Amino acid sequence: MHKRCLHLFAYLFIATGLTAQVAKTGELPTFRGQYPFVYYTPNDGLVNSRVKKIWQDSRGLMYFITNGGLSVYDGTRFNNYNVQDGLSNEVVNDVLEISPDSILVATNIAQLNLLTNGKLSVYKTTDNFSPVVNHFRKSSEGTLYVACDEGLYKMEGHRFIPLPVLNKQGEPIPNLAESIEWGDYLIISTWSPAQKEKLFLYNKQQQKVTDAYTDSWIIDVVIHNGKEIWISV
């Protein structure tokens, strides 16, 4: 997912400035020093135009996570991966760098892929269990948290270990979308608009949900300056 929250605030600031100037002068402002933009489409080699997220690894490669496969851009060309190349599913949810030449790829089914030196394979867990992974989050203390359709897990020793994520009624909270670390907490959103819990706080030390937001569906959450939580709904 793009950081639409930041885009929204940028749009509001620009729109407010434009409105003020038009009201004062009756004319649109002239922008100077415009930045160059390059638009990439499938005609330029991108695997799919519905890009959900863009991520860069430690070597500088750019990963375009789409609803129709994975594109890896090296600054010159796109290397594309879909089911014909061994990708488990066309819809890619997230990627995670586990070494300079190995990337975990989570698609929208209960199976992970491993991209090693440009070649795809199936990532095997020690107990052959994998949930539907939507988002990886490595915490400041080194724990790898995984938000999944089935709930919250941590990954240790090639295994998914379930963590207690329960609402006030003691029921598991499913359909986890993304997580952000904030001190001792993970702020976790859910992807289903019909679900009661749209956003909740998970205390990493106590391993429990301490609060939940239930009013509006969450589009995006970002932490500003390490203090303020900005939520787009």
MARBA-3410 file (N, C-alpha, C, O; in Angstrom, 1 decimal):
233
0.8,-1.2,0.0,0.0,0.0,0.0,0.9,1.3,0.0,1.9,1.3,0.7 ~ 0.5,2.3,-0.8,1.2,3.5,-0.7,0.9,4.2,0.6,-0.1,3.9,1.2 ~ 1.8,5.2,1.0,1.5,6.0,2.1,0.5,7.0,1.8,0.8,8.2,1.7 ~ -0.8,6.6,1.7,-1.8,7.5,1.2,-2.1,8.5,2.3,-2.6,9.6,2.0 ~ -1.8,8.2,3.5,-2.1,9.2,4.6,-1.2,10.5,4.4,-1.7,11.6,4.4
0.1,10.2,4.1,0.9,11.4,3.8,0.5,12.1,2.5,0.6,13.3,2.5 ~ 0.1,11.3,1.5,-0.3,11.9,0.3,-1.6,12.8,0.5,-1.7,13.9,0.0 ~ -2.5,12.3,1.4,-3.7,13.0,1.7,-3.4,14.4,2.4,-3.9,15.4,2.0 ~ -2.5,14.3,3.4,-2.1,15.6,4.0,-1.4,16.5,3.1,-1.7,17.7,3.1 ~ -0.5,16.0,2.2,0.2,16.9,1.3,-0.9,17.5,0.3,-0.8,18.7,0.0
-1.9,16.7,-0.1,-2.9,17.3,-1.0,-3.7,18.4,-0.3,-4.0,19.4,-0.9 ~ -4.0,18.1,1.0,-4.8,19.1,1.7,-4.0,20.4,1.9,-4.6,21.5,1.7 ~ -2.7,20.3,2.2,-1.9,21.5,2.3,-1.8,22.3,1.0,-2.0,23.5,1.0 ~ -1.6,21.6,-0.1,-1.5,22.2,-1.4,-2.8,22.8,-1.8,-2.9,24.0,-2.2 ~ -3.9,22.1,-1.6,-5.2,22.5,-2.0,-5.6,23.8,-1.2,-6.2,24.7,-1.7
-5.3,23.8,0.1,-5.5,25.0,1.0,-4.8,26.2,0.5,-5.4,27.3,0.4 ~ -3.5,26.0,0.1,-2.7,27.1,-0.4,-3.3,27.6,-1.7,-3.3,28.9,-1.9 ~ -3.7,26.7,-2.6,-4.2,27.1,-3.9,-5.5,27.9,-3.7,-5.7,28.9,-4.3 ~ -6.4,27.4,-2.8,-7.7,28.1,-2.6,-7.5,29.5,-2.0,-8.2,30.4,-2.4 ~ -6.5,29.6,-1.1,-6.2,30.9,-0.5,-5.7,31.9,-1.6,-6.1,33.1,-1.6
-4.8,31.5,-2.5,-4.3,32.3,-3.5,-5.3,32.7,-4.5,-5.4,33.9,-5.0 ~ -6.1,31.7,-5.0,-7.2,32.0,-5.9,-8.2,33.0,-5.4,-8.6,33.9,-6.1 ~ -8.5,32.9,-4.1,-9.5,33.8,-3.5,-8.9,35.2,-3.4,-9.7,36.2,-3.5 ~ -7.6,35.3,-3.2,-7.0,36.6,-3.1,-6.7,37.3,-4.4,-6.9,38.5,-4.5 ~ -6.2,36.5,-5.4,-5.8,37.2,-6.7,-6.7,36.8,-7.8,-6.7,37.5,-8.9
-7.5,35.8,-7.7,-8.4,35.4,-8.8,-7.6,34.6,-9.9,-8.2,34.3,-10.9 ~ -6.4,34.2,-9.6,-5.6,33.5,-10.6,-4.9,32.3,-9.9,-4.6,32.3,-8.8 ~ -4.6,31.3,-10.8,-3.9,30.2,-10.3,-2.4,30.5,-10.2,-1.9,31.3,-11.1 ~ -1.7,30.0,-9.2,-0.2,30.3,-9.1,0.6,29.6,-10.2,0.1,28.6,-10.8 ~ 1.8,30.1,-10.4,2.7,29.5,-11.3,3.8,28.8,-10.5,4.4,29.4,-9.7
3.9,27.5,-10.8,4.9,26.7,-10.1,6.2,26.7,-10.9,6.3,26.5,-12.1 ~ 7.3,26.9,-10.1,8.7,26.9,-10.7,9.5,25.7,-10.2,9.3,25.2,-9.1 ~ 10.4,25.3,-11.0,11.3,24.3,-10.6,10.6,22.9,-10.4,10.9,22.3,-9.4 ~ 9.7,22.6,-11.3,9.0,21.4,-11.2,9.9,20.2,-11.3,10.9,20.2,-12.0 ~ 9.6,19.1,-10.5,10.4,17.9,-10.5,10.0,17.0,-11.6,8.8,16.9,-12.0
11.0,16.3,-12.2,10.7,15.3,-13.3,10.0,14.1,-12.7,10.5,13.6,-11.6 ~ 9.0,13.6,-13.4,8.4,12.3,-13.0,8.5,11.3,-14.1,8.3,11.7,-15.3 ~ 8.8,10.1,-13.8,8.8,9.0,-14.7,7.7,8.0,-14.4,7.6,7.5,-13.2 ~ 6.8,7.7,-15.3,5.7,6.8,-15.1,6.0,5.5,-15.7,6.2,5.4,-16.9 ~ 5.9,4.5,-14.8,6.2,3.1,-15.3,4.9,2.3,-15.4,4.0,2.4,-14.5
4.7,1.7,-16.5,3.5,0.9,-16.8,3.9,-0.5,-17.3,5.1,-0.7,-17.5 ~ 3.0,-1.4,-17.5,3.4,-2.7,-18.1,4.0,-2.5,-19.4,4.8,-3.4,-19.8 ~ 3.8,-1.4,-20.1,4.4,-1.2,-21.4,5.9,-1.0,-21.2,6.7,-1.2,-22.1 ~ 6.3,-0.5,-20.0,7.7,-0.3,-19.7,8.4,-1.5,-19.0,9.6,-1.4,-18.7 ~ 7.6,-2.5,-18.8,8.2,-3.7,-18.2,7.6,-4.1,-16.8,7.9,-5.2,-16.3
6.8,-3.2,-16.2,6.2,-3.4,-14.9,5.3,-4.6,-15.0,4.5,-4.7,-16.0 ~ 5.3,-5.5,-14.1,4.5,-6.7,-14.2,3.0,-6.5,-14.2,2.2,-7.2,-14.8 ~ 2.5,-5.4,-13.4,1.1,-5.1,-13.3,1.0,-3.7,-12.8,1.8,-3.2,-12.1 ~ 0.0,-3.0,-13.3,-0.2,-1.6,-13.0,-0.8,-1.3,-11.6,-0.8,-0.2,-11.1 ~ -1.4,-2.3,-11.0,-2.0,-2.2,-9.6,-0.9,-2.4,-8.5,-0.9,-3.5,-8.0
-0.1,-1.4,-8.3,1.0,-1.5,-7.3,0.5,-1.2,-5.9,-0.1,-0.2,-5.7 ~ 0.7,-2.1,-5.0,0.2,-2.0,-3.6,1.3,-1.4,-2.7,0.9,-0.6,-1.8 ~ 2.5,-1.6,-3.0,3.6,-1.2,-2.1,4.9,-1.2,-2.9,5.1,-2.0,-3.8 ~ 5.8,-0.3,-2.6,7.2,-0.2,-3.2,8.2,-0.3,-2.0,8.0,0.4,-1.0 ~ 9.2,-1.2,-2.2,10.1,-1.4,-1.1,11.5,-1.6,-1.7,11.7,-2.0,-2.8
12.6,-1.1,-1.0,13.9,-1.2,-1.4,14.8,-2.1,-0.5,14.7,-1.9,0.7 ~ 15.6,-3.0,-1.1,16.4,-3.8,-0.2,17.8,-3.2,0.0,18.0,-2.1,-0.4 ~ 18.6,-3.9,0.8,19.9,-3.4,1.2,20.9,-3.1,0.0,21.9,-2.4,0.1 ~ 20.6,-3.8,-1.1,21.5,-3.6,-2.3,21.0,-2.5,-3.2,21.6,-2.2,-4.2 ~ 19.8,-1.9,-2.9,19.3,-0.8,-3.7,18.2,-1.3,-4.7,17.7,-0.4,-5.4
17.9,-2.6,-4.8,16.9,-3.0,-5.7,15.5,-2.6,-5.2,15.3,-2.6,-4.0 ~ 14.7,-2.2,-6.2,13.4,-1.8,-5.9,12.4,-2.9,-6.2,12.4,-3.5,-7.2 ~ 11.5,-3.2,-5.2,10.5,-4.2,-5.3,9.1,-3.6,-5.5,8.7,-2.8,-4.6 ~ 8.4,-3.9,-6.6,7.1,-3.4,-6.8,6.1,-4.6,-6.5,6.0,-5.5,-7.3 ~ 5.4,-4.4,-5.4,4.4,-5.4,-5.0,3.1,-5.1,-5.5,2.5,-4.1,-5.2
2.6,-6.0,-6.4,1.4,-5.7,-7.1,0.3,-6.8,-7.0,0.5,-7.9,-6.3 ~ -0.9,-6.6,-7.5,-1.9,-7.6,-7.5,-1.8,-8.6,-8.7,-2.6,-9.4,-8.9 ~ -0.7,-8.5,-9.4,-0.5,-9.4,-10.5,0.9,-9.9,-10.7,1.4,-10.2,-11.7 ~ 1.6,-10.0,-9.5,3.0,-10.5,-9.5,3.9,-9.5,-8.8,3.5,-8.5,-8.2 ~ 5.2,-9.9,-8.9,6.3,-9.1,-8.3,7.3,-8.6,-9.3,7.7,-9.4,-10.2
7.6,-7.3,-9.3,8.6,-6.7,-10.2,9.8,-6.3,-9.3,9.6,-5.6,-8.3 ~ 11.0,-6.6,-9.8,12.2,-6.2,-9.2,13.0,-5.3,-10.2,13.3,-5.7,-11.3 ~ 13.2,-4.0,-9.8,13.9,-3.1,-10.7,15.3,-2.8,-10.2,15.5,-2.5,-9.1 ~ 16.2,-2.9,-11.1,17.7,-2.8,-10.8,18.2,-1.4,-11.3,19.4,-1.2,-11.3 ~ 17.3,-0.5,-11.7,17.7,0.8,-12.2,17.8,0.8,-13.7,17.9,1.9,-14.3
17.8,-0.3,-14.3,17.8,-0.4,-15.8,16.6,-1.1,-16.4,16.0,-0.7,-17.4 ~ 16.2,-2.3,-15.7,15.1,-3.1,-16.2,14.4,-3.8,-15.1,14.9,-3.9,-14.0 ~ 13.2,-4.2,-15.4,12.4,-5.0,-14.5,12.6,-6.5,-14.7,12.6,-7.0,-15.8 ~ 12.8,-7.2,-13.6,12.7,-8.6,-13.6,11.4,-9.0,-12.9,11.1,-8.6,-11.8 ~ 10.5,-9.7,-13.6,9.1,-10.0,-13.2,9.0,-11.4,-12.8,9.6,-12.3,-13.4
8.1,-11.6,-11.8,7.8,-13.0,-11.3,6.3,-13.1,-11.2,5.6,-12.3,-10.6 ~ 5.8,-14.2,-11.7,4.3,-14.6,-11.6,4.2,-16.1,-11.4,5.2,-16.7,-11.1 ~ 3.0,-16.6,-11.5,2.8,-18.0,-11.2,3.6,-18.9,-12.2,4.0,-20.0,-11.8 ~ 3.8,-18.4,-13.4,4.6,-19.2,-14.4,6.0,-19.3,-14.0,6.7,-20.3,-14.4 ~ 6.5,-18.4,-13.1,7.9,-18.4,-12.7,8.0,-19.1,-11.3,9.1,-19.1,-10.8
6.9,-19.6,-10.8,7.0,-20.3,-9.5,6.4,-19.5,-8.3,6.4,-20.0,-7.2 ~ 5.8,-18.3,-8.6,5.2,-17.6,-7.5,3.9,-18.3,-7.1,3.1,-18.8,-8.0 ~ 3.6,-18.4,-5.8,2.5,-19.2,-5.3,1.2,-18.6,-5.7,0.2,-19.3,-5.9 ~ 1.1,-17.3,-5.8,-0.2,-16.6,-6.2,0.2,-15.3,-6.8,1.2,-14.7,-6.5 ~ -0.7,-14.8,-7.7,-0.5,-13.6,-8.5,-0.5,-12.4,-7.5,0.2,-11.4,-7.8
-1.3,-12.4,-6.5,-1.5,-11.3,-5.6,-0.3,-11.4,-4.5,-0.3,-12.3,-3.7 ~ 0.6,-10.4,-4.5,1.7,-10.3,-3.6,1.3,-9.4,-2.5,0.8,-8.3,-2.7 ~ 1.5,-9.8,-1.2,1.2,-9.0,0.0,2.3,-8.3,0.6,2.2,-7.1,0.9 ~ 3.5,-8.9,0.7,4.7,-8.3,1.3,5.9,-9.0,1.0,5.9,-10.2,0.5 ~ 7.1,-8.4,1.2,8.4,-9.1,1.0,9.2,-8.7,2.3,9.0,-7.7,3.0
10.2,-9.6,2.5,11.1,-9.4,3.7,12.5,-9.9,3.3,12.7,-11.0,2.8 ~ 13.5,-9.0,3.5,14.9,-9.4,3.3,15.4,-10.2,4.5,15.4,-9.7,5.6 ~ 15.8,-11.4,4.2,16.4,-12.3,5.3,17.9,-12.4,5.2,18.6,-12.8,6.1 ~ 18.4,-12.1,4.0,19.9,-12.0,3.8,20.1,-11.1,2.5,19.1,-10.9,1.8 ~ 21.3,-10.7,2.3,21.5,-9.8,1.1,21.1,-10.4,-0.2,20.8,-9.7,-1.2
21.0,-11.7,-0.3,20.6,-12.3,-1.6,19.3,-13.2,-1.5,19.0,-13.9,-2.4 ~ 18.6,-13.1,-0.3,17.4,-13.9,-0.1,16.2,-13.0,0.4,16.4,-12.3,1.4 ~ 15.1,-13.1,-0.3,13.9,-12.3,0.0,12.7,-13.3,0.2,12.4,-14.1,-0.7 ~ 12.1,-13.2,1.3,10.8,-13.9,1.5,9.7,-13.1,0.8,9.6,-11.9,0.9 ~ 8.9,-13.9,0.1,7.8,-13.3,-0.6,6.5,-13.9,-0.1,6.3,-15.1,-0.2
5.6,-13.0,0.4,4.3,-13.5,0.9,3.2,-13.1,-0.2,3.0,-12.0,-0.5 ~ 2.5,-14.2,-0.6,1.4,-14.0,-1.5,0.1,-14.2,-0.8,0.1,-14.6,0.4 ~ -1.0,-14.1,-1.5,-2.3,-14.2,-0.8,-2.8,-15.6,-0.6,-4.0,-15.8,-0.6 ~ -1.9,-16.6,-0.4,-2.3,-17.9,0.0,-1.4,-18.4,1.1,-0.4,-17.7,1.4 ~ -1.7,-19.5,1.7,-1.0,-20.0,2.8,0.3,-20.7,2.4,0.5,-21.9,2.6
1.2,-20.0,1.7,2.5,-20.5,1.3,3.4,-19.4,1.0,3.0,-18.4,0.3 ~ 4.6,-19.5,1.5,5.6,-18.4,1.3,6.6,-18.9,0.1,6.8,-20.0,-0.1 ~ 7.1,-17.9,-0.6,8.1,-18.1,-1.6,9.4,-17.5,-1.1,9.5,-16.6,-0.2 ~ 10.5,-18.0,-1.6,11.9,-17.5,-1.3,12.5,-17.1,-2.7,12.6,-17.9,-3.6 ~ 12.9,-15.9,-2.8,13.6,-15.4,-4.0,15.1,-15.3,-3.6,15.5,-14.4,-2.9
15.9,-16.2,-4.2,17.3,-16.2,-4.0,18.1,-16.0,-5.3,18.0,-16.8,-6.2 ~ 18.9,-14.9,-5.3,19.7,-14.6,-6.5,18.8,-14.7,-7.8,19.2,-15.2,-8.8 ~ 17.6,-14.2,-7.7,16.7,-14.1,-8.8,15.9,-15.3,-9.1,15.2,-15.3,-10.1 ~ 16.0,-16.4,-8.3,15.3,-17.6,-8.6,14.3,-17.9,-7.5,14.6,-17.7,-6.3 ~ 13.1,-18.2,-7.9,12.0,-18.5,-6.9,11.9,-19.9,-6.5,12.1,-20.8,-7.3
11.6,-20.1,-5.2,11.3,-21.5,-4.7,10.3,-21.4,-3.6,9.9,-20.3,-3.2 ~ 9.8,-22.5,-3.1,8.8,-22.5,-2.0,9.6,-22.5,-0.7,10.5,-23.3,-0.5 ~ 9.2,-21.6,0.2,9.9,-21.5,1.5,9.3,-22.6,2.4,8.1,-22.6,2.7 ~ 10.1,-23.5,2.9,9.6,-24.6,3.8,9.8,-24.2,5.3,10.9,-23.8,5.7 ~ 8.7,-24.4,6.0,8.8,-24.2,7.5,9.1,-25.6,8.1,8.9,-26.6,7.5
9.5,-25.6,9.3,9.9,-26.9,10.0,8.7,-27.8,10.2,8.8,-29.0,10.2 ~ 7.5,-27.2,10.4,6.3,-28.0,10.6,5.3,-28.0,9.5,4.2,-28.4,9.6 ~ 5.8,-27.4,8.3,5.0,-27.3,7.1,3.7,-26.5,7.2,2.8,-26.7,6.5 ~ 3.7,-25.6,8.2,2.6,-24.7,8.4,2.9,-23.3,8.0,4.0,-22.8,8.4 ~ 2.0,-22.7,7.3,2.2,-21.3,6.9,0.8,-20.6,6.9,-0.1,-21.2,6.2
0.6,-19.5,7.5,-0.7,-18.8,7.4,-0.7,-17.9,6.1,0.3,-17.9,5.4 ~ -1.7,-17.2,5.9,-1.8,-16.2,4.8,-1.2,-14.9,5.3,-1.8,-14.2,6.1 ~ 0.1,-14.6,4.9,0.8,-13.5,5.5,0.5,-12.2,4.7,0.5,-12.2,3.5 ~ 0.1,-11.2,5.5,-0.2,-9.9,4.9,0.9,-8.9,5.1,1.1,-8.0,4.3 ~ 1.7,-9.0,6.2,2.7,-8.0,6.5,3.7,-8.5,7.5,3.4,-9.2,8.5
5.0,-8.2,7.2,6.1,-8.5,8.1,6.5,-7.2,8.9,6.5,-6.2,8.3 ~ 6.8,-7.4,10.1,7.3,-6.3,10.9,8.4,-6.8,11.9,8.2,-7.6,12.8 ~ 9.6,-6.3,11.6,10.8,-6.7,12.5,10.9,-5.6,13.6,11.1,-4.4,13.2 ~ 10.7,-5.9,14.9,10.7,-4.9,15.9,12.1,-4.5,16.3,13.1,-5.0,15.8 ~ 12.1,-3.5,17.1,13.4,-2.9,17.5,14.3,-3.9,18.3,15.5,-3.8,18.3
13.6,-4.8,19.0,14.4,-5.8,19.8,14.7,-7.1,18.9,15.3,-8.0,19.4 ~ 14.3,-7.1,17.6,14.7,-8.1,16.7,13.6,-9.2,16.5,13.9,-10.1,15.7 ~ 12.5,-9.1,17.2,11.4,-10.1,17.0,10.7,-9.8,15.6,10.4,-8.7,15.3 ~ 10.5,-10.9,14.9,9.8,-10.8,13.6,8.3,-11.1,13.8,7.9,-12.2,14.0 ~ 7.5,-10.0,13.8,6.0,-10.2,13.9,5.4,-10.3,12.5,5.8,-9.6,11.5
4.4,-11.2,12.4,3.8,-11.4,11.1,2.2,-11.2,11.2,1.6,-12.0,12.0 ~ 1.7,-10.3,10.5,0.2,-10.0,10.5,-0.4,-10.9,9.4,0.0,-10.8,8.3 ~ -1.4,-11.7,9.8,-1.9,-12.7,8.9,-3.4,-12.7,8.9,-4.1,-12.1,9.8 ~ -4.0,-13.4,8.0,-5.5,-13.6,8.0,-5.9,-14.3,9.2,-7.0,-14.0,9.8 ~ -5.1,-15.2,9.7,-5.5,-16.1,10.8,-5.1,-15.4,12.2,-5.5,-16.0,13.2
-4.4,-14.3,12.2,-4.1,-13.6,13.5,-2.6,-13.2,13.4,-2.1,-13.0,12.4 ~ -2.1,-13.0,14.6,-0.7,-12.5,14.8,0.2,-13.6,15.1,-0.1,-14.4,16.0 ~ 1.4,-13.7,14.5,2.4,-14.7,14.7,3.8,-14.0,14.9,3.9,-12.8,14.5 ~ 4.7,-14.7,15.5,6.1,-14.4,15.4,6.8,-15.5,14.7,6.4,-16.7,14.8 ~ 7.9,-15.2,14.0,8.6,-16.2,13.2,9.9,-16.5,13.9,10.7,-15.5,14.1
10.1,-17.7,14.3,11.4,-18.1,14.9,11.8,-19.5,14.4,11.0,-20.4,14.4 ~ 13.0,-19.6,14.0,13.5,-20.9,13.6,12.7,-21.6,12.5,12.4,-22.8,12.6 ~ 12.3,-20.9,11.5,11.5,-21.4,10.4,10.2,-21.9,10.8,9.6,-22.9,10.3 ~ 9.6,-21.3,11.9,8.3,-21.7,12.4,7.5,-20.4,12.6,8.0,-19.4,13.0 ~ 6.2,-20.5,12.4,5.2,-19.5,12.8,4.6,-19.9,14.2,4.0,-20.9,14.4
4.9,-19.0,15.2,4.4,-19.2,16.5,3.2,-18.2,16.8,3.4,-17.0,16.7 ~ 2.0,-18.8,17.0,0.8,-17.9,17.2,0.9,-17.1,18.5,1.4,-17.6,19.5 ~ 0.4,-15.9,18.5,0.4,-15.0,19.6,-1.0,-14.7,20.0,-1.9,-14.6,19.1 ~ -1.3,-14.5,21.3,-2.7,-14.2,21.7,-3.2,-12.8,21.3,-2.7,-11.8,21.9 ~ -4.1,-12.8,20.4,-4.7,-11.5,20.0,-6.2,-11.6,20.1,-6.9,-12.1,19.2
-6.7,-11.2,21.3,-8.1,-11.4,21.6,-8.8,-10.1,21.8,-8.2,-9.1,22.4 ~ -10.1,-10.0,21.4,-10.9,-8.8,21.7,-11.4,-8.9,23.2,-11.1,-9.8,23.9 ~ -12.3,-7.9,23.5,-12.8,-7.9,24.9,-13.7,-9.1,25.2,-13.9,-9.4,26.4 ~ -14.2,-9.7,24.2,-15.1,-10.9,24.4,-14.2,-12.2,24.5,-14.8,-13.2,24.6 ~ -12.9,-12.0,24.4,-12.0,-13.2,24.4,-12.0,-13.9,23.1,-11.5,-15.1,23.1
-12.4,-13.3,22.0,-12.4,-13.9,20.7,-11.2,-13.5,19.9,-10.7,-12.4,20.0 ~ -10.6,-14.4,19.1,-9.5,-14.0,18.3,-9.8,-12.9,17.3,-10.9,-12.9,16.7 ~ -8.9,-12.0,17.0,-9.1,-11.0,16.0,-8.4,-11.4,14.7,-7.1,-11.5,14.7 ~ -9.1,-11.7,13.7,-8.5,-12.2,12.4,-8.3,-11.0,11.4,-8.5,-9.9,11.8 ~ -7.9,-11.4,10.2,-7.8,-10.5,9.1,-6.8,-9.3,9.4,-7.2,-8.1,9.1
-5.7,-9.5,9.9,-4.7,-8.5,10.2,-4.0,-8.0,9.0,-3.6,-8.8,8.2 ~ -3.9,-6.7,8.8,-3.4,-6.1,7.6,-2.0,-5.7,7.7,-1.1,-6.3,7.1 ~ -1.7,-4.6,8.5,-0.3,-4.1,8.7,-0.1,-3.8,10.2,-1.1,-3.6,10.9 ~ 1.1,-3.7,10.5,1.5,-3.3,11.9,2.6,-2.2,11.9,3.4,-2.2,11.0 ~ 2.5,-1.4,12.9,3.6,-0.3,13.1,4.0,-0.4,14.6,3.2,-0.6,15.5
5.3,-0.4,14.8,5.8,-0.4,16.1,5.8,1.0,16.8,6.2,2.0,16.1 ~ 5.3,1.1,18.0,5.3,2.3,18.7,5.6,2.0,20.2,4.7,1.7,21.0 ~ 6.9,2.2,20.5,7.3,1.9,21.9,7.1,0.4,22.2,7.6,-0.5,21.5 ~ 6.4,0.1,23.3,6.1,-1.2,23.7,4.9,-1.8,23.0,4.5,-3.0,23.3 ~ 4.4,-1.1,22.0,3.2,-1.6,21.3,3.4,-1.8,19.8,4.3,-1.3,19.2
2.5,-2.7,19.3,2.3,-2.7,17.9,0.9,-2.1,17.6,-0.1,-2.5,18.3 ~ 0.8,-1.2,16.7,-0.5,-0.7,16.2,-0.8,-1.5,15.0,-0.1,-1.4,14.0 ~ -1.9,-2.3,15.1,-2.2,-3.2,14.0,-3.6,-2.9,13.4,-4.6,-2.7,14.2 ~ -3.7,-2.8,12.1,-4.9,-2.6,11.4,-5.5,-3.9,10.8,-4.7,-4.8,10.7 ~ -6.7,-3.9,10.6,-7.4,-5.1,9.9,-7.9,-4.6,8.6,-8.2,-3.5,8.3
-8.0,-5.6,7.6,-8.3,-5.2,6.3,-9.8,-5.4,5.9,-10.2,-4.9,4.8 ~ -10.6,-6.0,6.8,-12.0,-6.2,6.4,-12.9,-5.0,6.9,-12.9,-4.8,8.2 ~ -13.5,-4.3,6.1,-14.4,-3.2,6.5,-15.6,-3.7,7.4,-16.1,-2.9,8.2 ~ -16.0,-4.9,7.2,-17.1,-5.5,8.0,-16.7,-5.9,9.4,-17.5,-6.2,10.3 ~ -15.4,-5.9,9.7,-14.9,-6.4,11.0,-15.1,-5.3,12.1,-14.9,-4.1,11.8
-15.4,-5.7,13.3,-15.6,-4.7,14.3,-14.4,-4.0,14.7,-14.4,-2.8,14.8 ~ -13.3,-4.7,15.0,-12.0,-4.1,15.3,-11.3,-3.6,14.1,-10.8,-4.4,13.3 ~ -11.2,-2.3,13.9,-10.6,-1.7,12.7,-9.1,-1.5,13.0,-8.3,-1.5,12.1 ~ -8.7,-1.2,14.2,-7.4,-0.9,14.6,-7.2,-1.3,16.1,-8.2,-1.0,16.9 ~ -6.1,-1.8,16.5,-5.9,-2.1,17.9,-4.5,-2.0,18.4,-3.5,-2.1,17.6
-4.3,-1.9,19.7,-3.0,-1.8,20.3,-2.6,-3.2,20.9,-3.4,-3.7,21.6 ~ -1.4,-3.7,20.5,-1.0,-4.9,21.1,0.3,-4.7,21.9,1.3,-4.2,21.3 ~ 0.2,-5.0,23.2,1.4,-4.8,24.1,2.3,-6.0,23.9,2.0,-7.1,24.2 ~ 3.6,-5.7,23.4,4.5,-6.7,23.1,5.0,-7.4,24.3,5.2,-8.6,24.3 ~ 5.2,-6.7,25.4,5.7,-7.3,26.7,4.6,-8.1,27.3,4.9,-9.2,27.8
3.4,-7.6,27.4,2.3,-8.3,28.1,1.6,-9.3,27.2,0.9,-10.2,27.6 ~ 1.9,-9.2,25.9,1.3,-10.1,24.8,-0.2,-10.2,24.9,-0.8,-11.2,25.0 ~ -0.8,-8.9,24.8,-2.2,-8.9,24.8,-2.7,-7.6,24.2,-1.9,-6.6,24.1 ~ -3.9,-7.6,23.7,-4.6,-6.4,23.2,-5.0,-5.5,24.3,-5.7,-5.9,25.2 ~ -4.6,-4.2,24.3,-5.0,-3.3,25.4,-6.0,-2.3,25.0,-6.7,-1.7,25.9
-6.3,-2.1,23.7,-7.3,-1.2,23.3,-7.6,-1.4,21.8,-6.8,-1.9,21.1 ~ -8.8,-1.0,21.4,-9.2,-1.2,20.0,-10.1,0.0,19.5,-10.8,0.6,20.3 ~ -9.9,0.3,18.3,-10.7,1.4,17.6,-11.7,0.7,16.7,-11.3,-0.2,15.9 ~ -13.0,1.1,16.8,-14.1,0.3,16.1,-14.9,1.2,15.2,-15.9,0.7,14.6 ~ -14.6,2.5,15.0,-15.6,3.4,14.4,-15.5,3.3,12.8,-16.5,3.0,12.2
-14.3,3.6,12.2,-14.2,3.7,10.8,-13.1,2.7,10.3,-12.2,2.4,11.0 ~ -13.3,2.3,9.0,-12.3,1.5,8.4,-11.0,2.3,8.2,-11.0,3.4,7.7 ~ -9.9,1.7,8.5,-8.6,2.4,8.5,-7.9,2.2,7.1,-7.8,1.0,6.6 ~ -7.5,3.3,6.5,-6.8,3.2,5.2,-5.3,3.1,5.5,-4.6,2.2,4.8 ~ -4.8,3.9,6.4,-3.3,3.9,6.6,-3.0,4.5,7.9,-3.8,5.3,8.5
-1.9,4.1,8.5,-1.4,4.6,9.8,0.1,4.9,9.7,0.9,4.1,9.2 ~ 0.6,6.1,10.1,2.0,6.4,10.1,2.3,7.0,11.4,1.5,7.7,12.1 ~ 3.6,6.9,11.8,4.1,7.6,13.0,4.9,8.8,12.6,5.8,8.7,11.7 ~ 4.6,9.9,13.1,5.3,11.2,12.8,6.2,11.6,13.9,5.8,11.8,15.0 ~ 7.5,11.7,13.5,8.5,12.2,14.5,8.6,11.3,15.7,9.0,11.7,16.8
8.2,10.0,15.6,8.2,9.1,16.7,7.2,9.3,17.8,7.2,8.6,18.8 ~ 6.3,10.3,17.6,5.4,10.7,18.7,4.0,10.6,18.3,3.1,10.0,18.9 ~ 3.7,11.4,17.2,2.3,11.5,16.7,1.9,10.3,15.8,2.6,9.9,15.0 ~ 0.7,9.8,16.1,0.1,8.8,15.2,-0.9,9.4,14.3,-1.9,10.0,14.7 ~ -0.6,9.3,13.0,-1.6,9.9,12.0,-2.3,8.7,11.4,-1.8,7.7,10.9
-3.7,8.9,11.4,-4.5,7.8,10.9,-5.4,8.3,9.8,-6.0,9.4,9.9 ~ -5.4,7.6,8.6,-6.3,8.0,7.5,-7.4,7.0,7.5,-7.2,5.8,7.5 ~ -8.6,7.5,7.5,-9.8,6.7,7.5,-10.7,6.9,6.3,-11.8,6.3,6.2
END
